[in-house]
Amino acid sequence: MIEEQAMSARSITLAGVFFLMVSPLTAHGQPAAQLPDGDGKQIVQGVCATCHQTNQITRSSGYTREGWRELIQTMINLSGTPAGDTVTKYLATHFPAGNRLKPTLLRGDASIAFREWMVPTLGQRSRDPVEAPDGSIWWAGQYANLVGRINPQTGEMWEYTLPEGAKPHTVTPDQQGNIWYMGNGNGTIGKLDPRTAMISEYKMPDPAARDPHTAIFDRKGNLWFTLQQSNMVGRLIPATGEIKLVTMPTPKSRPYGIQLSSEGIPWVACNGSNCLVRINPETMEPRVYSLPNPKTTVRRLDFASDGMIWYGNSSQGRLGRLDPKTGQVKEWPSPSGPNSHPYAIAVVDDIVWYNESGQRPDTLVRFDPKTERFQSWAIPSGGIYAGIVRHMRPTQEGNLLIHQSSTNRIILVTLKRRSARGAKAAS
């Protein structure tokens, strides 16, 4: 079923930060983590739990009072209020800066550069940036129910409010410049036409298909997508609006990331089971490839030019490679160890890039399959380290787009390449 409606866009610069007020409710109706007693506890529980569980505080690496103030300012404007001083003092006293989640950073010969944009609306948990055909950068503001666009040349930003309850999980452009989002909160897929701000909604044909998650277009222009909690994979044909769904063979496999092989075959990562799944592009029949360790879970995957599948073994803190022709699997320990939680991944020029989301700071890791050597960097996030990368995608120039969702930042990573002359001189 398709429904169309017009949505307004707001043109905003970095100076135009949105003021947000919240009410003291527990996030999503779920039990909050127990906070230590002290002056400010009730305010912290009331303010912070409106948007997220308090276990996000108890599991943090901790910050100085100034660090907590900077982090809070990406979520809600408490500056100049008595509550702001009370909250930062309480958090810095009971959750001071520490090294509990400190990563292991490895040096190497590669060089990169980071460029940050902080998106306007506070507390939106910006994520999954992607480059459109015209060079603009788009992101999903899941908590604020919006998608946004950056002009990387000028820094100007626009935000487009989505139909109520959509809560987009990711955005994906088509070749015509339309922006498709996954309505993770209301069981829809939406298409935004940036030229008119018109949105077309495609509702799932099965009420059990609740949570469209990650999507990718194939060469025919069909949109393939995962539904994590619904344990399904779907295909939408934009020309007709037809949606077909298939349930994964493994219960609770939680299909998460999705990529296409060079032959146009969809492959899916299992975040709830030790598997990668190949989807027949014609029949949609799934074929499961089991990974050796039964405790393995995988968030995302990508392909190298030789057809090898690279994935992050999130639960075991390892980088993995599957040969889809033989089923052979090889894994390498991630630099920060078994609790590093590899998450997003992308292969650029046959170099593997991923992040260690269990660390603070979140790290960007480079792995060269030829030398089997790692190199890693701390990902910037303003003056603090609080976010994690949930998806990374290459640009047309072969760079990377990443994000720090907890601090509302979109980041372009320029992968600096040595010229042939420079490489010869260095050898």
N, C-alpha and C positions, 0 to 999 in steps of 0.2 A: 504494500500500500504506500502511495506517495502523497505527501502533503507539502504544499509550498507556502512560504510566508516570507515577508521582507524583514530583514534585521538591520539595525542601524550600526554604523561604525563610528568610533570615536578616534579622531586624530590626536595623538598625544606625544609630547616629547618627554625626555627623562625628567624634566622639572615638574611635570604635571602628575605628581604622585597622588593616588586616590586615597581619601580618608575613609577608614572602615571602622565601624563600631560593632561589637558583638554582645551577645547575651550569655549569662552564666549557665550553660547547659553541658552535659556530658556528651562528648563527640559520638555521633552515630548510635547513641543509645547503648554503648558498650561500657562495661565496668572500667573505671579508671585505675591506673597503677597507684599504689599507696605512696603518698608524698610524706616526707618527714615533717614533724610539727615545727612551727615557727611563725613569726610575724610575716604575713603575706601568703601563707598557705592557701587560705580560702580564696583570695583573689586569683592566685595562679590556677587553682582548680577551676574557678568559674570562667576566667578569660581564655586560658589555653585549651581547655577541653571542649570549647565550642567547635573548633575546627579539627582537632586531632586528639588522640588519646594521650594521657599524661605519661605513658611509657616511652613516648618520644623524648621526654625530658630525662627520665631515669636511665635510659639506655644511651644517652648522649656522652660525648667525651668530656663535657664540661667546658665552661668558658669563664673568663674574667668578667667583672661587672660590665665593663665596656663592651666585651664580646657579646654578652647576653643582650645588651641594649641594641647593638647593631642587628643581631638576629631577629629580635622582636620587631624592629622597625621594618623588616621585610614582610611581616605578617599583619601587624595592626599598629596604628598610630597612637602611642601612649606618651609621646614626648610632651614634656611640660606639665604632666599631670602627677599628682601624688601617688596614684596607683603605679605609674611607670617606675618611680624610684623604689617603691616597696617591692615590686616584682623583681627588678634587677638585683636588689640587695639580697632578697630571699634566694634567688637562683644561684648567685655567685657564692653565697655562704654554704649552701647545701650541695651544689654541683659545680665545684671550682674546676678550673682548667687542669687537665691531666693528660697522661700519655698512654692511657689504657688501650686506645685504638690506634696508636701510632703505627704508620705503615713502614715497610722496608723499602726504601727507594734505592734503585740501582742506576749507576751512571752508565753512560754509553756515548757513542759517537753521533747519534742523531740529534737534530736540533728542531725545536718547535716553538711556536708563539701562540699565546692566548689573547683573544679579544672578547671582552665581556659586554653584554647589554643587560641592564636590569629592567624588567618589564614593569609597566605602570601600576596595574591593580594589585594591591597588597594581598598576600595570603593565597594567591591563586595556584601555587605549586606548578609553575610553568614547566613544560616537559616536551620531549620528543620533537625537537626542531628539525626542519627539513627545508631544503631549497626548492623553490618552484622553478619552472622553465624560464621565467623572466629574471631570475637571480634574487628575487625577494626571499626572505626567510620567514617561515611560518612556525607557530608553536601551538600547543594545546594548554589552556589554562584551566585545568580540570576542576579545581575547587571553586573557581569563580564562574564556571559555566560559559567559557568563551574560547575563541581562537584568536590569535594575534598575528600581525605581520610586521616585519622590520624591513625598512629600506636600508641595507647595509652601507650604502654610499653616504646617506645623510644622517642616519640614526633615528629618523622619524618612525613612529610606531602607530599602528591602528589596532583596535580591539573590536571584535564582533561578538555581540551577545547572542547566545544560542537559545533554542527552544527550552522551556523549563525542564529541568531534570536531566538534560543530556549528559552533563559532566564528561566531556570528551577525554578519551584516554590517549588518542594519538591523532595526527593529521597526515594526510597523504595527498599530494597534488596529482592531477591527471595531466595529459599532454596539452589539453586545451586551457590549462591554468585554473581550473576549478579546484577547490580545496575540499577534500572528503575527510570527515571526522567520524570517529567511532563513538557513538552515544552509549558509553559504558554504564550510565546511570538509568537510562530509560529504554534500553533495548532497541535502539535505532542506529541507522547510519545516515549521516547528513552530507549533503553537497552544497557548499557555499560558492556562489558566483561572485567573485570580488568586484566585478564590474557593476553589478546591480544590487549587491548585498542580499540577493534572494537566496533562500535556503530551501532545498527540497529534502524531505525526510522519507526514509525507507524503513518501514517497520518490519521487525522480524516476523516471519510467518508462523513461528512456533512460540507460544508463551514461555516455554522452557529455555529459550534462547534469550537470556537476560542481559548479557554483558559483552557486546562487541568490544574487542580489545586492540589488536594490532592488524594492520592491513598492508597489502601491496598489490600493485597492478601488474598483470601479465601483458604479453605483447599484443594480445587481442583486445586489450582495454578492459578486461574483466577484473573485478576487484576480489581478491582472496583475503579472508580475514579469520582470526581466531576468536573464540569466546571462552575465556579461561575457566571461570567457575561453572559454566554450562557444559563444559567438556565437549565442545563442538568446534568444527571448522566450517566456514561458509564461503559461498561464491555469489557475488552479485553481478549481474549483467546490466550495466548502466543503460544500454539501448532499450531494454524492455522493462527494467525494474525487477526482473525475476531474481529471487533469492533461493538458493538451495543449500541445505544444511546437512551435515553428516556428523554422527556421534563417534567419538574416538573409541577404538576397541578396548583400550585399557581404562577401567573406571578411575575417576579422579586423576587422570593424567594431566589435566589443567593445561591445555595447549596455550602457549604464550607467544613467543616470537615466531615470525614466518618469513621465509625467504624463497627466492626462485633459483633453480639451477640454471646453467647456461642453456639447457634444453627447454626452459620454461616450466619445469616441474616444481610445484610447491612442496616445501619441506617445513615441518613444524617442530618447535622445541617443546618438551614436556616439563613444566614447572612442578608437577606433582608426582612424577614417576621417572624411572631411569630409561628414557627413550627419546629417540627422534623419529618422526613419522613422515613418510613420503605419501603424498596425495596424488592419485591418478588424475591428471587434469581433465580427462574426458568423463570418467565414471565417478570421480571423487572417492573411489575406494581407497582407504588408508592401509599402508603397509608399515608395520612397526619394526624399528631397528632398536633392539635392546642394548643398552650400554652396560659394561661389565659389572660395575659396582651398583648393587641394588639400592644404595642410599643416594645415588646421583639424582640431582635435579638440574634442569637447564632452563635459563631464562631466554637466551637468544642464540642465534647461529648465523653464520655467513659462509659464502663460498669463495675459494681461491680459484685462480685461472685453470688449475689442473683438475678441477672438479672436487677437490677435497672439501669436506665440511668442517669448519672450525666452530667450536662452542665453548662456553664457560660452564664448567661444572661447579655451580654455585654452592651446593651443600658441602663439597669436599675441598673447595679452594684450589681448583686445578683448571688448566687450559687443556681442552681436548680436541682431537682430530679424528673424524670418521671417514674412512674410504668407502663411499657408497657402493662401489663395484664389488669389493671383497668383504665388507662388513668389519674390516680390521680397525681397531681403535688404539690410539696412543694418547697418553696424557702427560702433562708436565706440571709440577707444583708451581703455583703462582708465588711471586716473590714474598708476599706478606703472609703466606702460610695457609693452613686449613680453614681459618676463619675469615679469610679475605673476601669471600663472596663475590666472585666474578659475575658481572651482570650484563651490561651492554657489550656489543662486539661488532667490529666491522673489519673487513679485509680491503686494504688499499694498496695497489701495486704489489700484491702478494705478501705484504707485511700485515700481521695481525695486530689489531688495536682493541683493547678492552679496558674496563675499569674494575678496581677492587672496591666495591661498595661497602664492605664491612669495615673500612678504615676511615680515620679522620686525621688528616684530610683524605678525601676520596682520591684515588690515584688513577692516572692514565698510564696504561702499560703498553709497551711496544714489544712484539716478539717477532724475530726474524727466523722463519722456518729453516732457512739454509744453514744458519750458524747455530740455531737453537739458543740464541742469547736474548735475554730480557733487558729492557731499559724502562724506567718509570719516572713519572713526574707528579708532584702534588698539583691537583686541579684548583685554581684560584676560585674564590667565592666571596669577593669583597675583602674585608679585613678578617674574616673568620672562615672556618671550614665546617660547614654544616650540611651541605647538600649531597646528593648522589646522582649519578648518571643512570637513567633507566633505558635510554635508547641512544644510539649514535648512528649517524648516516653520513656518507661521503657527499661532498659537493661536486659540481660539474668540473671544478678545477682539481679535484683529487685531494681536498682538505677534509676536515671533519667538523660536523656540527654536534655539539654535546650540550648539556645543561646542568644546572644545580637547582633542583626543584625546591629544596627547602629555603633557598635564598632568592628565588625568583629570577635566576640568571640564565640567559642563553649565551653560549660561548662558541666562537669560531676558533678552531685549532688549525693553524697553518702549518702544514708539514713541509719543512724546508728541505729541499732536495739539492744535493751537490751537482754541479755541472759535470759533464764528462771530462773537461779539462781539469777541474778541481779534483775529481776523483783520481785521475791519473797522476797528478802532482803529489797527492797524498800517499800514493802507493810506493 
